[in-house]
Amino acid sequence: MPVITNIEDLRQLARRKLPRALFDYVDQGSYDQISYRANSDELKSIRFRQRVLTDATNRSLASTMLGEKVSMPVALAPTGLTGLLYGDGEMVAARVAEEMGVPFCLSTMAICSIEDIRSAIKGPFWFQLYVFRDRGFSEEVIGRARDAGCTALFVTVDLPMRGQRHADIKNGLVVPPRLTLRNVFDVVTKPSWALSVLMGRRKTFGNLEAYLKQSSALASGQWANDNYDAALSWDDVAWMRKVWPGKLVLKGILDAEDAKRAASLGVDAIVVSNHGGRQLDGAPATIAALPRIADAAGSQLEILFDGGVRSGQDVLKALALGAHGCLIGRAYLYGLAAMGGDGVRKALSLIQQELKVSMSLTGVRDVRDASPDILFDRYDGSRR
């Protein structure tokens, strides 16, 4: 067993375990990957104020996210194809999240279905919705999420059409898939991955399968690819509010004016997100956008954050700049691909311990008290 000291160690192990097409799907962004790289680079550029002699014996990481108690202000983000990285990957990750006291959010484009997650855990979970032109699907899947006891609906608003991801095209991970000698060879030389996925209960998009009444991953993927609703607009928020009784979250907000508009329409929370650098390349890093959004709308709704979070230090920086909590995607996916449930647990444990140490060395006793005062200088997103 390799010694795992940080998320990068899990990333390198995942690289060895996964077929290249799936690893690149997780690991890369769109176009020239400017925004993807900026997410991590901007977080790394922020410096803490080190404070000493503050009695580091007691530090509280407990908080709330969307009104629910959490062991630390971190949730597992909705991610597509997770069940192809590791057999029943969404169920595995949801169990670990529940065990460790953090929320899990299921993607529309998950392999395991809403009902699969409900059968795997006892407590509530969240659901992320892609709005397709076929509103019948949206209303049916929202009803299923409601019946399964989901407490929050995350509506992704930054994907009216897909940004181009060069690696997916080159690797043949497109709809329909492109078969090459390289990707066939890559699959047959990853027997542990293949066995894990083959042992999983599903091989296609569970949430789409239940609606389309077909078990073909190709057909379901093609349907999704053809049905993203490019006409989605602010006028649709009222419809979302009408059909969903729980917490309503807009995921993909990157501008202060959009944040204020979301607040005015009765949205409960937003996720400051650029889709992990997978959509509009050249958009700002999410941490660069966060302070302005927090200043503009932070008192009117709950602000969650994602993009480039690879450590507890990153979590604390986002909290200091106005986030109420963070969503992690790639960080836990690397762990899942590398070591299954143990890898997800390791990723969360690393972030938890790093957060605790960082709080201790910046004088923060309660994670809910993190503020810009713990940063070496006021970061407003204007640095280049």
Secondary structure as GFF3:
##gff-version 3
##sequence-region A 1 384
A	DSSP	alpha_helix	7	17	.	.	.	ID=ss1
A	DSSP	alpha_helix	20	27	.	.	.	ID=ss2
A	DSSP	alpha_helix	34	45	.	.	.	ID=ss3
A	DSSP	beta_strand	63	65	.	.	.	ID=ss4
A	DSSP	beta_strand	68	70	.	.	.	ID=ss5
A	DSSP	beta_strand	74	76	.	.	.	ID=ss6
A	DSSP	alpha_helix	82	85	.	.	.	ID=ss7
A	DSSP	alpha_helix	89	100	.	.	.	ID=ss8
A	DSSP	beta_strand	105	106	.	.	.	ID=ss9
A	DSSP	alpha_helix	114	120	.	.	.	ID=ss10
A	DSSP	beta_strand	126	129	.	.	.	ID=ss11
A	DSSP	alpha_helix	135	147	.	.	.	ID=ss12
A	DSSP	beta_strand	152	156	.	.	.	ID=ss13
A	DSSP	alpha_helix	166	171	.	.	.	ID=ss14
A	DSSP	alpha_helix	181	188	.	.	.	ID=ss15
A	DSSP	alpha_helix	191	199	.	.	.	ID=ss16
A	DSSP	alpha_helix	206	212	.	.	.	ID=ss17
A	DSSP	alpha_helix	217	227	.	.	.	ID=ss18
A	DSSP	alpha_helix	236	243	.	.	.	ID=ss19
A	DSSP	beta_strand	247	253	.	.	.	ID=ss20
A	DSSP	alpha_helix	256	264	.	.	.	ID=ss21
A	DSSP	beta_strand	269	272	.	.	.	ID=ss22
A	DSSP	three_ten_helix	275	277	.	.	.	ID=ss23
A	DSSP	alpha_helix	286	297	.	.	.	ID=ss24
A	DSSP	beta_strand	302	305	.	.	.	ID=ss25
A	DSSP	alpha_helix	312	320	.	.	.	ID=ss26
A	DSSP	beta_strand	325	328	.	.	.	ID=ss27
A	DSSP	alpha_helix	330	339	.	.	.	ID=ss28
A	DSSP	alpha_helix	341	362	.	.	.	ID=ss29
A	DSSP	three_ten_helix	367	369	.	.	.	ID=ss30
A	DSSP	three_ten_helix	372	374	.	.	.	ID=ss31
###
